[in-house]
Amino acid sequence: MKTTTFLLALLISTTSLIAQKNHQKYDFLIRKADSLYQVKDYKNSALAFSDAFNAPDAKITMNHRYNAACSYALANNADSAFFNLKYIATQLNYIKYGHIKTDPDLKSLYSDRRWEPLIGIVKENKDKAYAGLDFVTLNGYKVEVYTAGMENNQSNKPVIVFENGMADSYDRWKVIIDEVSKTNTVFAYNRPRIGESEDDNLPPTTEYIVNNLRNILLKKGLKPPYLLVSNSFGGAYIRSFASNYPNEIAGLIFVDPVDFTKKAGMGDLPYLEIGLTQHQIDSIFGQPYKNFIETLYTEMPEYYVEEVKILRQLTKTDFEECDRNPLPDVPVHFIKAGGFSNSEPPTIYDREKMWRINSNIQMKRWLELLYPLKYGKFFYCSNSSHFVQTDEPDLVISSIKLALIDYDKIQKANKTSR
């Protein structure tokens, strides 16, 4: 009996190790494929994706299949690109119609007879997933908006408003919207040029986008107070909203935001801490960086380029548009992603170490913003990517619910003090 038990334990242990090794192989090949994509070796990137998908016990995600399709398309392998795209459209109900329709990686597929039927399927998926989808005309142009939980639209009850990351769509918030719309009215939208929102031919400055958003909300019958939730570059927009209209804010949730606290000269701090000289720092942000930006402007779609330009302007002015006034004393949460993704080519410094140093510097500044507030909270997600809302949606949901509870406390306290 002891021998049998020992052999069984050995078999389980060995099987577990093999499974772990296989999973590590899959993860390694995915990282390899991403790295090859970054250096524009699209043919070998596609091959690495193929090897990963054939690895034993591969856990193939929708995102991995989509990225593989991009590499195949860029490598002029249309058949394999369409295979992966059709799979996620028909089997996984891919809904990012606005994204797939404008993704420059897929340009080589546009003239293929299979393209229109494919994006038609994606459009059907999207329409089914978003029953509250609508369009609001603003300044003569249509803006794509999505509302849910309209039955909860009551006076003085916070409307939860989602602001997307750079050149991103509201699709990323879907799981969170489905949950929080059970108790509150929810509003999400796509800024001009993104998704099915039309191009209004104007720069997406924080002032312009904030005023657009306020006008759209009122057109939909959604009055303040607003609980604003953002990711990445969207953090600059909601910070500007709160700076200009503090009395309309029920709370602010920054999900791994752009660092709108960074001022002139602060960008060098992590490089100096890791041990680089000022000369080395200047060489990194000299001509090579300028070349990168120029290439980006020519290769990326307009909706992305226009927002990059605004971010660069904000950086030059120390984000003056965002924080000209202090944060209102409402629930304010920062959610910081702690998962490092190493898909970029090697450089003269340890990328992960640099990333950790920079994260620590950011977190210190963000915490300082919370100190004066009665209901400030900070969450750190050790294994989440930049898109916490898709990696750990439950955390964002919990953050929203906590902010709503604390907002109610503020309201009750104000009534008692009167």
N, C-alpha and C positions, 0 to 999 in steps of 0.2 A: 504493500500500500504506500509506504514512504517513497519507494522508487517511482511508482506511478505518479504520485503527487509532485515529486521533484521534476520528472520529465514533463508533466503538464505545465508546471510553473515555468520551466525552461522554454517550452514551446510558446507560451503566452508572451514571455519576455522577449524572445527572439522575433516573434511576429510583430510585437509592438515596436521594436527597434527598426525592423524593416519598413513598417508603415511610416514611422517617423522620418526615416531616411528618404523614403519616396516623396513624402510631403516636402522635406527640405529640398529635394531635387526639383520639385515643381516650383517652389518659391524661388530657388536659385535661377531656374531657366526664365521665369517671368521677369526677375530683376535684370537678367542678361538681355532679354528682349527689349525691355524699357531703355536700358543703357545704350544698346545699339541704335534704337530709334533716336535717342538724343543726339548721337553723333551722325545721324542721317545715313546709317548703313541699313537701309530699309529691307533689303533682300535677306540679310542674315538675321535681322530682327524678326522678320516673318518666319524664318526657319526655326528660330529659338522658340517662338510662340507655338509652332507646330510640335516641336519636341516636348514642350511643356504639356500641351494638351494630350499627348500620347503617353505621358508618364503615368505609372501605376498609381491609382488612387488620386489622380489629379482632381482638384476642386476648382473647376472652371467657373469663373464668375462672368456675369454679363459684361462688366467693364473690361475684363481680359479679352473676351471675344471681340468687343468693339475695337479695342486697341490693336488686336491682331488684324482686323479688317483694314484699319488705317495703314498698317505697315504693308500689308499685301497690296493695297491700292497704290501706295507710293512706289512699290516695287513693280507696278504694272502687271500684277497677277490678279486680274479681275475675277476669275472664277472662284478663287479662294476667298477673296474679299466679300463677294456676294454670298458665298456659303455661310460665312460667319454672321453677316448682317441679316440674312434671311432667317437664320436660326434664332437670333435674339428677338427678331420682330414677330415670328410666328410661334416660337416655343416659350419665350420669356416675356412676351408682351412689352417690348421696348416702346417707350412713349415719348422720347425726346425728339419730337418732330422738328422743332425749330433748330436744334443743334445739328442733327444729321443733315438737314437740308442745306446748311451753310458751312459745314466743316470743310476747310480747304484741303485736308488730307484726302478727301474722297472725290476731288475734282475730276480725276481720271475716269470716274464711273458715270458722270453726268450724261454722257452721250450714249451710254449702253442702254439697250432696250429694256433691260431688267430694272433700271433705276426708278422710273416712275411708278411701276407696280409696287416696288419695295417701299418707297416713302408713302405711298397710298395706304399700305398696311399700318405703318407707324402712325399716320394721321388718324386712322380708325381707332387704333389703340389709345391714342391720346384723348380723343373725343369721348370714348367710353370711360376713361379714368377720371376725367374732369367734367362732371356734369354741370358744375357751376361756372364753366368757362364763358367769358363774355369779352366784348370789345368796347372801349370807351373812346370817343373821338375828342381829342384835345389839340387845339391849335390847327385843326384840319387834318390831323393824322390819327390813325387808330393805334390804341395801346391795348395789348392783351392782358386781361385781368382775370383772376380766379377768386371766387368767394365761396365760403362754406360756413355752415352754422348761422345762417341769416336769421333763423328763428330766435337766436340769442341776442339779437341786436336791440339792446335796451339802453335808455338814457343813463349815463354815468357808469355803464359797464364797459370795461376796456375792450377795445377792438385789437386783436393781435395782428400786427402788420409785419410781413416778411420782406426784407430787402436782400437781394441776391449778391453773390460775390461778383468779381470782375468778369464781365461777358458771360455770366452764368444765368441759368433759367430757374424758375420756381419749382421745377420738377424735383430738385434735391430735397425739398421740404415736405414731400407728399406724405410720408409716414407720420410726421409730426403734425401736419395739418389735419389728417384724419382723426387724430386723437384729441387735440385741443379744441377742435371745432364742435365737440360734443357739449362743451360748456360755454364757449365764447364764439363770437363772430370772428372769422379769419379772412384776411385779405392778403393775396399774393399777386404779383404781376411781373411782367418783363419790361425793362427799360427800353427806350427807343433803339431800334435796329436788332434787338435780341428776340429770338423766338419768332412769333408772328406779329410782334409790334413793328410798326412801320418806321422808316427812317425820317426823322423830322428835320434833318440837315443842320442840327445845332449841337454844339459841344455839350457833353453831359457833365457840366460843372455841378458842384454840390448845391449851389443856390438854385439852379435851374431844375435839377431832379427833385429836390425837396419841395419846391413849389408845385411842380407837376404832380407829385405824389399827393400832396394835400388837396389839390383840385380834384383829382380822380376819386379820392376817398369821399369827398363831399358830394360829388356827382353820383356816387353809388349809395348815398344816404348814410354814410358811416362817419359819425361825428366823434370828436375826441371824448374821453382820453384814449390814447394809443399806447399799447405795449409794443415797442419796436424791437424786432429780432433780426439780426444781420449775420452774415458770414463774410469774412475776408474784406474786400474793398467796400462792401456794403456798410461796414462799420464807419467809414468816413461819412457816408450819407446820413446815417441815423444820428451820428454825433453832431453833424451840422443841423439836423432837424431839431434836436434837443437844445442846441445852442440858440437857435432862432425862435423856437416856439416852446419854451420850457413848460408853460402852463398847460400844454396839450399832451404832456407825456405821463403815462402811468408807470412806465418802466422801460429799461434798456437792457437788451441781452446781446453782448458782443461774442459771437462764436468765432474764435481764432481770427481776430480782426487784423486789418492792416494797422500798423503801428502809428496811429495819429498823434502819439505823444512824442515822437522823435523830432528833435530839433537839429539845426545846423551843427555839423561836427560830430553828432552822436553816431553816425553811420560807421565811423572809423573805430569806435570803441571795441567791438568784438575782435577786429583784426589786430588791434594793438595788444589786446589781452592774450591772444593766441601766440603772439611773438613776432608778428610781421613788422617790418620797418615801414616808416611813412613812404619811403620810395617804392617799396613793394605794393603798398596799398594804392598809391597813385598810378602805378603801372596797370593794376587790375582794372581800375575805373578810368583809364585813359582811352587810347584808341581802340583796344579790343572791345571795350564796353560800348563805345560809340558805334563800332561796326555791328555789334550785336543788335543794338536798337534800330539801326538803319535797315538791317536785314529783316527784323521783326516787322517793321512798318511796311515793307514790301511784300512779305509772305503771309501775314496774318490778315483775317477779315477785318473790315472797317470797324465793326462794332467793338472788336477787341482793341484795335489801335487807338480809337478815340478815347477809350477809358484809360489806356496806358498813358496817353498824353495828359489827361487830367490828373492822374496820380503823380506824374512827374512835376506838374505845376504845383500841386499841393505840397510836395516834398520841398520844392524851392522856397515856398512861403511859410515853411514850418507848420503846415496844416492850419493856418490862421483862420480859414473859413469854418473849420470844424470846432475849434475850441475858443472862440472869442469870448464866450461866456462860460462860467463854471457849470459842471453837471448839476441838474436839478436834484433835490434830495428826494429821490424816488428809488425803488428797487433797481439796482444796477448790478448786472452780473457779467463777469468775464469768464469765458470757457476757453482754456488753452490746450491745443493739441500737442501731445508730447511724443508722437510716433515719428521717427526719422525715416525718410525714404531716400535711399542712396541710388538714384538712377542717373545721376550726372557723371560726366567723365572726371578722372582724377585731377587734382590741382596741387598747388604748392603747400597747401595746408590740409589738415584733417577736416573733411567737410562736416562730419557728425559732431566733432568737438566744437567746431565753429558754430554750428547750429545750436548746440546746447548753451554755449556762452551767450549767444545773441538772445535765446529764449529767456535765460535768467535775467538779462538786462531789461528785456521787455516786461517781464512779469513784475519786476521791482517797480517800474514806472506805473504799471497798471494798478498795482496794489496801493500806491500812493494816492491815486485818484479815488479809491474806495474809502480811505481812512476817514474823511469828514462825513461820510454818508451813514445814515442809521441802518439802512438795509442793503449794504453792499456785500456781494458774495463772489468768491473766486473758486473755479473748478479746474482741476488739472487732469487731463486724460492721457495716461502714460503711453498708451499704445494706439492712439487714434491718429489718423491722417489729418490733413488740413480741413477735410470735409467731415467734421465731427457729426454733422446732422445726418449723414448716411452711415457712418461707422458706429456711432453711439446715439441713435435718435432718442432712446429712453432718457439719456442724461439731459438733452435739450428740452424734452417734454417736462421732466422734473423741474428744471430751471424755470420754465414758463409758469408751471403751477405754483412754485414757491414765490415767484414774483407777484402773481395774482393774490396769493394769500397775504403777502406783506403789504401790497397796495390797499387791500381791504382794512388792514390794521391802521394804516395811515388815515384812511377815510373815517374810520370810527373814532380815532383819536381827535381828528379835526372837529367832528360833530360834538364830542364831549367837551372840548375846550371852548366852544362857542357859548 
